[in-house]
Amino acid sequence: MHTKRAICTDKAPAAIGPYSQAIAFGPLIFTSGQIPIDPAGGTIVTGDIQEQTRRSLENVKAILEAAGARLDQVVKTTVFVKDMNDFEKINEVYAEYFPCPAPARSLVQVARLPRDVGVEIEVIAAPGHGHGHGHGHGQGHQGSAGGGCGCGG
């Protein structure tokens, strides 16, 4: 039987409400949405959307590491954005953290995010099931105009 276990690290922002930074349940890790807060000082990264995306992903990475997982074990991400016009700039940074085969992803524009930031990112990871390299996972991927990771195509 699986048990629910809270994941907590001081290398990512502390939860600002009644939730955990992440929950491990069975073979999966579910992170809470991470916004661009610098955990060292608790300050919001107010730079451009790429700086905000990078800080949010660094926070996700720190939480996964605290759970014994890695970014290449992420199987699904959800990205919330304040402005869909930032899509391409977010993708540039996102691709640095999630090379091919990239995880499944939903990206949605929302009316407002906590602390009025431009991006929030949450992930689901499956430790022990990393993508690895050279296993043909990217075969058949179809890139698209204006995006895609360009794998296998």
N, C-alpha and C positions, 0 to 999 in steps of 0.2 A: 504494500500500500504506500502511495506517495504521501509525503508530508510537505507542507508549505513552510518555506524558510525565508526570512527577511535577509536581504543583502544590504550592507551599510558600509560606507567608506568616507573618510574625511577628504579624499582626493576628488570628490565631486560635491556639489552643493547639497547641504542638508535639506531634507524635505521641509517645505514651508506650510504643511498642512497635515491632515491625518492620513498619510500614505507612506509607503516605503520607497526607498530609492529603486529597489527591484525586489522581485520575488522569484525564488527558485522553486519550481514545482516539478517533481519527476525529472525528466531529462531536459526541461526547458527553463530559460531565464527570461522573465518579462521585466523590462525596465519601465519606470515611470518616464513621462516626457521630460526631456532635459532642455532647458533654455540656457542662453549664453550668460551664465553667472560664473565668475571666476571664484573657485572654491577657496582660494588663498585669502581673499579679502571680502568675499561675499558681494562684490560689486558686479553690476551688469556691464557686459561688454557692449559699448555703444557705437562701435565702429560700423563699417559697412556690413552688408548682409553676408559677405564671405567670411569676415572675422567672426560674426555671430554664429554662422554655421560651423566653423572650425571649433569654436569654444563648446558649442552644444555637443558635437561629436567627440571631443576630448572628454567631456563629462560622461558620455555614454561609455566610452572606452574604459575609463577609470572604474566605473561600476561593474562592467563585465569582468575586468581583471580581478576585482575584489571577489567576484563569484567564481573565479578560476576559468573564465572564458576569454575568447578573443573575438575581434571584429570579423574575422573570416568564418566564424561560426554563426554569424547572424543570418537568419533565414527570412526575416520579414522586418521592414521598417515602416513607420508611419511618420510623415513629415507634415507639420502644420505650418503654413506661411501666412503672413499678413498681406503680402502682395504677390500675386501670381507673376507679375512682371520680373520678379527676382528668380524665376525658375532656372534660367540658364546659369546664373552666377552661383546659385546653390548647387546645381549639378556639377560644376567645375570642382568645388571643394568636396562634395559627396563622393565623386569618383576617386579622389585621392585615398579615401578611407575604405571604399568598397570596390576594389577592382573586380574584374570578371572572374567567375560568374557572380554578378552582384545579386544581393538578396531581392526577393519580391518587395515591392514598395507601393504605398499609396501616398500621394502628395495632394493636400487640399488647402485651399485658401479659407481662412476663417476671419471673422469680423474683428476679433481681438485676442491677444495672447497675454499670459501673465506678465506683469510688469511692462507691458506694451513693447515687448521685444518683437523681432521680425520673424523668428523661426523657433520651433520646438520639435524635438525628435525623440521618438520612442522606438525600441527594438524588441524583437524576440530572438533569442539565441538558443542553439542546440549544441552545447558543449559535447565534444567527442564526435561531432559530425562536421568538421571543418571542410571547406571547399577543396583544399589542397590545390595542387597545380598539375597540369598535364594529364588530367583524367578525362578530357573531352566533355566536361559539363557544359561548355559554352556552345557545343555543336548545334547548329540550326537557329541560333539567335539571329533575329532580324533587327538590324539597326534602323533608326528612323531619322528623318530629317530633323535637325535641331536637337538630337539627343541620342540616347542609347550608349552602351559601353563599347560597341563595336566588336563584340566577341564573335568568333566563329563565322564572320560573314564577309 
